[in-house]
């Protein structure tokens, strides 16, 4: 069974938040009893705790190593100019609507395309807004989870756990959405 950690799980461990022990225990089960722990490579494109964005993918790998997560499987997201690291993503299939379907569930009030968002908010099109970028990263993280085998999506982000959204996401193939504590319980019961 595959468990996909969202970026909040990394932050929980980095900052020693209450979920950190559950996440570390879950990661310790990687490659044992048929359990795989994965993380989306879009995590490298998320805003850093100190502000700004990673300049290269190796910064992300260093972060994973620093928290003891260097052996996790990496799931490549869809390629996006000015967001992704192009040696760690995949090209889009123009007939695949999953990304937009996920976006419509998670962020119905945010425009799907950057140019539409920029126009709606009076922004310069050549400078990505951090709110739109964050939404795109969340969508791509869940896209990775579904496209690369699903299973259990581990997150403490309440946006994924909202009852109406959770049911719609399950219909898209997300599998189970679990808080870190519940994901560990599921893994221990396999």
DOMIRO-337121 format. One record per residue (C-alpha): residue number from 1; x, y negated, z. Coordinates in Angstrom, 3 decimals, m for minus. Example, Ala and Ser with C-alpha at 12.3 -4.5 7.8 and 13.67 -1.06 7.14 Angstrom:
2
k = 1 | xx = 12.300 | yy = 4.500 | zz = 7.800
k = 2 | xx = 13.670 | yy = 1.060 | zz = 7.140
END
This chain:
190
k = 1 | xx = 0.000 | yy = 0.000 | zz = 0.000
k = 2 | xx = 1.233 | yy = m3.481 | zz = m0.893
k = 3 | xx = 1.083 | yy = m6.407 | zz = 1.525
k = 4 | xx = 1.719 | yy = m9.832 | zz = 0.001
k = 5 | xx = 2.861 | yy = m12.566 | zz = 2.382
k = 6 | xx = 1.856 | yy = m16.123 | zz = 1.579
k = 7 | xx = 4.232 | yy = m19.030 | zz = 2.146
k = 8 | xx = 2.627 | yy = m19.846 | zz = 5.505
k = 9 | xx = 3.951 | yy = m16.517 | zz = 6.765
k = 10 | xx = 7.498 | yy = m17.657 | zz = 5.977
k = 11 | xx = 6.885 | yy = m20.965 | zz = 7.736
k = 12 | xx = 5.433 | yy = m19.136 | zz = 10.756
k = 13 | xx = 8.659 | yy = m17.138 | zz = 11.073
k = 14 | xx = 10.963 | yy = m20.108 | zz = 10.362
k = 15 | xx = 9.273 | yy = m22.204 | zz = 13.040
k = 16 | xx = 8.685 | yy = m19.396 | zz = 15.541
k = 17 | xx = 4.920 | yy = m19.886 | zz = 15.506
k = 18 | xx = 2.605 | yy = m17.401 | zz = 17.296
k = 19 | xx = 2.131 | yy = m15.274 | zz = 14.136
k = 20 | xx = 5.898 | yy = m14.810 | zz = 13.703
k = 21 | xx = 6.121 | yy = m11.600 | zz = 15.752
k = 22 | xx = 3.274 | yy = m9.950 | zz = 13.780
k = 23 | xx = 4.904 | yy = m10.925 | zz = 10.483
k = 24 | xx = 8.350 | yy = m9.691 | zz = 11.535
k = 25 | xx = 6.855 | yy = m6.388 | zz = 12.685
k = 26 | xx = 4.996 | yy = m6.056 | zz = 9.379
k = 27 | xx = 8.171 | yy = m6.772 | zz = 7.393
k = 28 | xx = 10.009 | yy = m4.111 | zz = 9.429
k = 29 | xx = 7.620 | yy = m1.560 | zz = 7.841
k = 30 | xx = 8.763 | yy = m2.453 | zz = 4.298
k = 31 | xx = 9.518 | yy = 0.720 | zz = 2.302
k = 32 | xx = 8.280 | yy = 2.979 | zz = 5.121
k = 33 | xx = 5.281 | yy = 5.296 | zz = 4.803
k = 34 | xx = 4.401 | yy = 3.940 | zz = 1.352
k = 35 | xx = 4.232 | yy = 0.314 | zz = 2.506
k = 36 | xx = 5.636 | yy = m2.443 | zz = 0.328
k = 37 | xx = 5.935 | yy = m6.025 | zz = 1.535
k = 38 | xx = 6.047 | yy = m8.588 | zz = m1.242
k = 39 | xx = 6.231 | yy = m12.325 | zz = m1.604
k = 40 | xx = 5.399 | yy = m14.471 | zz = m4.579
k = 41 | xx = 8.346 | yy = m16.209 | zz = m6.186
k = 42 | xx = 6.162 | yy = m19.335 | zz = m6.357
k = 43 | xx = 7.149 | yy = m19.782 | zz = m2.699
k = 44 | xx = 10.420 | yy = m21.197 | zz = m4.011
k = 45 | xx = 8.441 | yy = m24.041 | zz = m5.572
k = 46 | xx = 6.561 | yy = m25.062 | zz = m2.441
k = 47 | xx = 7.346 | yy = m28.303 | zz = m0.629
k = 48 | xx = 10.149 | yy = m27.723 | zz = 1.894
k = 49 | xx = 9.685 | yy = m28.366 | zz = 5.615
k = 50 | xx = 12.218 | yy = m31.197 | zz = 5.471
k = 51 | xx = 10.443 | yy = m32.670 | zz = 2.423
k = 52 | xx = 11.289 | yy = m32.394 | zz = m1.240
k = 53 | xx = 11.594 | yy = m29.244 | zz = m3.312
k = 54 | xx = 14.267 | yy = m26.611 | zz = m3.833
k = 55 | xx = 16.658 | yy = m27.437 | zz = m6.660
k = 56 | xx = 17.213 | yy = m23.793 | zz = m7.592
k = 57 | xx = 15.893 | yy = m20.342 | zz = m6.788
k = 58 | xx = 18.959 | yy = m19.422 | zz = m4.743
k = 59 | xx = 17.813 | yy = m21.906 | zz = m2.068
k = 60 | xx = 14.686 | yy = m19.776 | zz = m1.662
k = 61 | xx = 16.755 | yy = m16.600 | zz = m1.495
k = 62 | xx = 18.918 | yy = m18.187 | zz = 1.218
k = 63 | xx = 15.797 | yy = m19.086 | zz = 3.198
k = 64 | xx = 14.540 | yy = m15.492 | zz = 2.929
k = 65 | xx = 17.912 | yy = m14.170 | zz = 4.030
k = 66 | xx = 18.028 | yy = m16.569 | zz = 6.993
k = 67 | xx = 14.756 | yy = m15.153 | zz = 8.349
k = 68 | xx = 15.647 | yy = m11.538 | zz = 7.565
k = 69 | xx = 13.376 | yy = m11.143 | zz = 4.536
k = 70 | xx = 15.991 | yy = m10.654 | zz = 1.795
k = 71 | xx = 14.838 | yy = m7.120 | zz = 0.944
k = 72 | xx = 11.242 | yy = m7.981 | zz = 0.094
k = 73 | xx = 9.829 | yy = m7.441 | zz = m3.369
k = 74 | xx = 9.441 | yy = m10.666 | zz = m5.407
k = 75 | xx = 6.319 | yy = m11.173 | zz = m7.527
k = 76 | xx = 6.775 | yy = m13.528 | zz = m10.505
k = 77 | xx = 4.048 | yy = m16.177 | zz = m10.993
k = 78 | xx = 2.806 | yy = m17.722 | zz = m14.204
k = 79 | xx = 5.254 | yy = m20.189 | zz = m15.739
k = 80 | xx = 4.565 | yy = m23.896 | zz = m15.184
k = 81 | xx = 6.870 | yy = m26.661 | zz = m16.353
k = 82 | xx = 8.225 | yy = m28.762 | zz = m13.465
k = 83 | xx = 6.985 | yy = m26.239 | zz = m10.890
k = 84 | xx = 8.440 | yy = m22.777 | zz = m11.501
k = 85 | xx = 11.975 | yy = m21.525 | zz = m11.862
k = 86 | xx = 11.849 | yy = m20.102 | zz = m15.373
k = 87 | xx = 14.021 | yy = m17.094 | zz = m14.658
k = 88 | xx = 11.517 | yy = m16.043 | zz = m11.963
k = 89 | xx = 8.125 | yy = m16.298 | zz = m13.688
k = 90 | xx = 6.094 | yy = m14.828 | zz = m16.541
k = 91 | xx = 4.416 | yy = m16.356 | zz = m19.558
k = 92 | xx = 0.661 | yy = m16.789 | zz = m19.595
k = 93 | xx = m1.746 | yy = m14.669 | zz = m21.577
k = 94 | xx = m4.142 | yy = m17.178 | zz = m23.128
k = 95 | xx = m7.034 | yy = m14.717 | zz = m22.762
k = 96 | xx = m6.493 | yy = m14.288 | zz = m19.018
k = 97 | xx = m8.937 | yy = m16.393 | zz = m16.991
k = 98 | xx = m7.913 | yy = m15.096 | zz = m13.555
k = 99 | xx = m5.872 | yy = m18.174 | zz = m12.665
k = 100 | xx = m8.741 | yy = m20.547 | zz = m13.389
k = 101 | xx = m11.215 | yy = m18.253 | zz = m11.643
k = 102 | xx = m9.063 | yy = m18.288 | zz = m8.489
k = 103 | xx = m8.678 | yy = m22.067 | zz = m8.730
k = 104 | xx = m12.441 | yy = m22.540 | zz = m9.034
k = 105 | xx = m12.983 | yy = m20.554 | zz = m5.841
k = 106 | xx = m10.178 | yy = m22.057 | zz = m3.732
k = 107 | xx = m10.201 | yy = m25.638 | zz = m5.006
k = 108 | xx = m13.526 | yy = m26.477 | zz = m6.652
k = 109 | xx = m12.965 | yy = m30.201 | zz = m6.022
k = 110 | xx = m9.500 | yy = m30.372 | zz = m7.602
k = 111 | xx = m9.062 | yy = m30.466 | zz = m11.352
k = 112 | xx = m7.463 | yy = m27.312 | zz = m12.759
k = 113 | xx = m5.158 | yy = m29.033 | zz = m15.252
k = 114 | xx = m2.598 | yy = m31.623 | zz = m14.149
k = 115 | xx = m3.496 | yy = m34.077 | zz = m16.922
k = 116 | xx = m7.150 | yy = m34.016 | zz = m15.846
k = 117 | xx = m6.188 | yy = m34.500 | zz = m12.198
k = 118 | xx = m3.851 | yy = m37.367 | zz = m13.078
k = 119 | xx = m6.551 | yy = m39.122 | zz = m15.126
k = 120 | xx = m9.209 | yy = m38.629 | zz = m12.449
k = 121 | xx = m6.923 | yy = m40.082 | zz = m9.760
k = 122 | xx = m5.233 | yy = m42.810 | zz = m11.802
k = 123 | xx = m1.791 | yy = m41.196 | zz = m11.569
k = 124 | xx = 1.178 | yy = m41.246 | zz = m13.898
k = 125 | xx = 1.160 | yy = m37.997 | zz = m15.841
k = 126 | xx = 4.920 | yy = m37.413 | zz = m15.643
k = 127 | xx = 5.084 | yy = m37.198 | zz = m11.836
k = 128 | xx = 3.247 | yy = m34.290 | zz = m10.174
k = 129 | xx = 1.126 | yy = m35.175 | zz = m7.154
k = 130 | xx = 1.954 | yy = m33.036 | zz = m4.095
k = 131 | xx = m1.724 | yy = m32.188 | zz = m3.388
k = 132 | xx = m2.283 | yy = m30.858 | zz = m6.910
k = 133 | xx = 1.047 | yy = m29.014 | zz = m6.840
k = 134 | xx = 0.229 | yy = m27.406 | zz = m3.481
k = 135 | xx = m3.137 | yy = m26.223 | zz = m4.795
k = 136 | xx = m1.461 | yy = m24.820 | zz = m7.928
k = 137 | xx = 1.094 | yy = m22.946 | zz = m5.795
k = 138 | xx = m1.686 | yy = m21.420 | zz = m3.662
k = 139 | xx = m3.549 | yy = m20.318 | zz = m6.786
k = 140 | xx = m0.407 | yy = m18.845 | zz = m8.345
k = 141 | xx = 0.454 | yy = m17.043 | zz = m5.115
k = 142 | xx = m2.907 | yy = m15.294 | zz = m5.106
k = 143 | xx = m2.651 | yy = m14.675 | zz = m8.871
k = 144 | xx = 0.659 | yy = m12.880 | zz = m8.199
k = 145 | xx = m0.926 | yy = m10.773 | zz = m5.496
k = 146 | xx = m3.777 | yy = m9.636 | zz = m7.751
k = 147 | xx = m1.766 | yy = m9.190 | zz = m10.971
k = 148 | xx = 1.058 | yy = m7.260 | zz = m9.303
k = 149 | xx = m1.047 | yy = m4.677 | zz = m7.516
k = 150 | xx = m3.098 | yy = m6.367 | zz = m4.829
k = 151 | xx = m3.648 | yy = m4.546 | zz = m1.587
k = 152 | xx = m3.592 | yy = m6.861 | zz = 1.439
k = 153 | xx = m3.008 | yy = m10.599 | zz = 1.097
k = 154 | xx = m1.562 | yy = m11.848 | zz = 4.396
k = 155 | xx = m2.244 | yy = m15.475 | zz = 5.272
k = 156 | xx = m3.150 | yy = m17.704 | zz = 8.182
k = 157 | xx = m4.500 | yy = m20.361 | zz = 5.772
k = 158 | xx = m8.188 | yy = m20.807 | zz = 6.603
k = 159 | xx = m8.985 | yy = m21.749 | zz = 2.990
k = 160 | xx = m8.496 | yy = m18.088 | zz = 2.004
k = 161 | xx = m10.552 | yy = m16.811 | zz = 4.941
k = 162 | xx = m13.693 | yy = m18.924 | zz = 4.403
k = 163 | xx = m16.528 | yy = m16.395 | zz = 4.185
k = 164 | xx = m18.011 | yy = m17.634 | zz = 0.910
k = 165 | xx = m14.579 | yy = m17.837 | zz = m0.716
k = 166 | xx = m13.372 | yy = m14.488 | zz = 0.606
k = 167 | xx = m16.250 | yy = m12.615 | zz = m1.045
k = 168 | xx = m15.686 | yy = m14.363 | zz = m4.387
k = 169 | xx = m11.944 | yy = m13.627 | zz = m4.194
k = 170 | xx = m12.645 | yy = m9.966 | zz = m3.483
k = 171 | xx = m14.765 | yy = m9.892 | zz = m6.640
k = 172 | xx = m11.687 | yy = m11.134 | zz = m8.534
k = 173 | xx = m9.618 | yy = m8.220 | zz = m7.213
k = 174 | xx = m7.820 | yy = m9.667 | zz = m4.208
k = 175 | xx = m8.432 | yy = m6.590 | zz = m2.071
k = 176 | xx = m8.227 | yy = m7.461 | zz = 1.611
k = 177 | xx = m7.396 | yy = m10.908 | zz = 2.981
k = 178 | xx = m5.957 | yy = m10.589 | zz = 6.479
k = 179 | xx = m4.458 | yy = m12.702 | zz = 9.203
k = 180 | xx = m0.929 | yy = m11.506 | zz = 10.132
k = 181 | xx = m2.127 | yy = m9.730 | zz = 13.297
k = 182 | xx = m4.819 | yy = m7.852 | zz = 11.365
k = 183 | xx = m2.424 | yy = m6.976 | zz = 8.532
k = 184 | xx = m0.025 | yy = m5.411 | zz = 11.035
k = 185 | xx = m2.879 | yy = m3.416 | zz = 12.548
k = 186 | xx = m3.851 | yy = m2.158 | zz = 9.059
k = 187 | xx = m0.249 | yy = m1.167 | zz = 8.304
k = 188 | xx = 0.140 | yy = 0.658 | zz = 11.591
k = 189 | xx = m3.047 | yy = 2.620 | zz = 10.904
k = 190 | xx = m1.878 | yy = 3.955 | zz = 7.531
END
